[in-house]
């Protein structure tokens, strides 16, 4: 017998696949108790070890005789919930024959997770539909982001005028970004000459990136300041590109399972804790879609209608970008990774694409999914009635720069410092993306003392007054979230019809030759190096 209390990372982490296979080959039976079903950074009264923020578990494995390495061990799993005292009481009466145990899957190196339901097992993963994926951009220095351009211009000016002896601290030098080492140009980012240490020129033109779900920020697009800029995201970006963002490293617990952006996403875009980006197109000219070879043709044959790349991403948005999906598959989503139920009904497919276009329009603030005939203009979405509006002006003086927001539910009023915006629904204030409350998180980066990691003294240069642009962006956010909340019941109803009807399953995709995805489709695309006669070569 072997028994241990440890981090729960080995239960599903890819780096522990060998350990899981060893345990299955060496033991006859195992029992795993999840001591932290609350996830990362659980409430203090639920922690067995108060300083520990990571999920932990108890694992017990036994062998009754000689090893039988050709038969995988039967592994059971359960969890205990509540305060530490409640968890201790639950453990005290937990026996091996308890009905609370559930059998884990038995593939040799598979996660020690409860077996998938039949419908979940039949659904393809997002990368099986859109095979090229990569993390979002990672500057590794937070000061290159700001909600307003003026802050970044001032930070740049302070940096380039600083004495050489201070620049290292201001930049926050790292292994990948050093003051006196030149870095290659990245197609799509701002152009630069020489090293950052020798820089004395003006700030390069700023651009916007997707910093967090529904939160767009300005960034200095200078490769010398970005440790891991993810060049393919820059050189495949265009006004037609759509980035699908999936949280695949942590369980999705609430809100939309997938989020979408027209802007290049940050590494932590989804919910502040990693994730991966799946671009719709593999090139800026949108000649090649990031779709598994043969998938669109197969869907077109099965559904008896033409399926375009934009239709596929709209379908994903309709099916998975709402809290109904997350509630329905709550147990399955404890194991990270999103799966998509592909309907075999043409009418349901078309309904999903129509709804999904509106979801894309909302997630991208009116930059994608535009259709004036359907009321979707190429501008920030607005409610048709009862729009949030400024009822009491948010002060624009330094001494009254907002420090906090609070919500008065009876009057449906959002208080921003001394200002008031209303009406705002309780559902919008509660709107979250897997533990990240969107409105509070958005404001946290714009208050008098902004939230976030301080990586440099340059982080101390922040906006000192609330601006009209901030108010406009807040109204944009509230209108978008109100419309997402209003659309969610329709998405949930459609999802119910889809999962209750005939599906195109993984087996169907395998038999048609779509799966497994060829390795070539997962590889990073090369930049388009074609230049016209007058373009400037890199």
C-alpha positions, 0 to 999 in steps of 0.5 A: 500500500502507498498513501499520500497527500499532495498537490492534485496536479498529478491527477491530470497534468500532462507532465505526470502521464508517466506517473499515472501509467506506472501507478495503473501498471503497478497497483491493483486498485486506487482511491483518490479523494479531492480535498479542494473541489473549490479549485485554485485559491479556495476560501480560507475556511476550506483549506487544510493548509492555510498557506497553500493555494493549490488544490490537493488530494489524498491518494491510496493505491494497493496491490494484493499480490504480484503485479499484473502490468497488462491490466490497469488498476481500477481507480476510484475518485470522490470529493469532500466539500465544505469547511475543513471541519465538514471535510474532516467529518466526511472523511471520517465516514468514507469507506471503500464501499461507499456509493460516493466513489466513481470509477475513473477512466482506465487508459494507461496515462489518462487523467485520473478523472471520472469516466465521460458521459456518453454524449461528452465522449462522442463530442470533438474537442475544439482543437479537433475542429481548429487544430492550430493553437498557441498561447496568447502574447506574453510581454512579461512586463505589465507596464507595456499595457494601459487602458489609455494611450496617454499613460503609455506615451508618458511611460515611454518618454520617461524610459527613453530619457532616463539615465542608462543606469536606471533603464534596466530597472525601468524596462525590467530586463529579462533573459529574452529582453535585454537593453543592449541586445538587438531583437529581430523585427516581428511582422505586424508589430511596430518597427524599431532600429537598434537596441532598447538601451540606445532608443531615444526616438518617439513611442511607436504607434500604439495598438489595442490588444485583448487583455482579458475577456471583454477588456481591451487595452492599449499596448506598446507593440515593440518587440524589444519589450515583449519576451514572448510576442507570439509572432504568428498572432501578429502576422496572421492578424487582419480585419477578418481574423477572429481569435477563439480563446479556450481555457484548457489548463484549468476547469471552466466553472461559470460563464461562457466556456469559449470567448472571442476576440478581434484583437490579438489576445494576451496569454491570460485573456480568458479568465486571468489564468492562461489558456490557448488561442485558436485563430480562425485563419492561418494568414492575414489574407484569409486564404487558409482557414484554421480548420481540420482538413476535410471538416467543412466538406464533411459538414456541408455534405451531412447538413446539405448546405455550404459551411464556411469557416466563419459559420463554424466559428459562429456555431462554436460561439452559439453553442459554448459561449454562455453559462448554460453550456457551463452548467450543463457540462459542469461535471465534465468540465472539471477536467479542462478542455471544451468539447462541441456537440455538432448537430446533424440537423440543418435547421439547428445548424443554421439557427446556431450560426445566426445566433453565433454571429450575434455572439461574435458581434458582442464579444468583439464590440461590433468589429465582427459579425456585422450585419446591418440588416439584422441590426448589427452595425459596425460600432459598439453594440447598444441595447434597444431600450433601457440602456445604461446611462450616466445619471450622475457624472463621474468626477474628472478631477484628480482628487475625485478619481474613483477608488471603488465601485459598488452596486445598489440592486434595488435601484439597479445603479452602479456607483463609480466613485461619486458618479452613477450609471443606471440601469445595470442589471444584477445579472451583469454585475454577476457576469463572470468568466470562470471566476473572473467577475468582468465588471469589477475586473475591468474597473480594477485596472482603471481605478485610482490605484490600479490592480495588477502586478507591478513589474517596474517603476513605470507601473506607477505612471497611471491616469490621474483623472477619470476621462470621457473615454473611460465612461464611453468604454464602461457604457460599451462594456455594460451594453455588451454584457446586458445583451450577452445576458439577454441572449443566453437563454436562447443559446441554452434552449438551442443547446438543449435541442442540439444535444437532444437530437442527432449529432455528428460524433467523433466516430463519424469524423474518424470514419470520414477521414477528418480525424485524426487531424494530420500533424501538418494542420497543427503546425505554425504557419509561416509568415507571408514574405511576399513584398511589393515593389515599394514595401520595406523588407525586414 
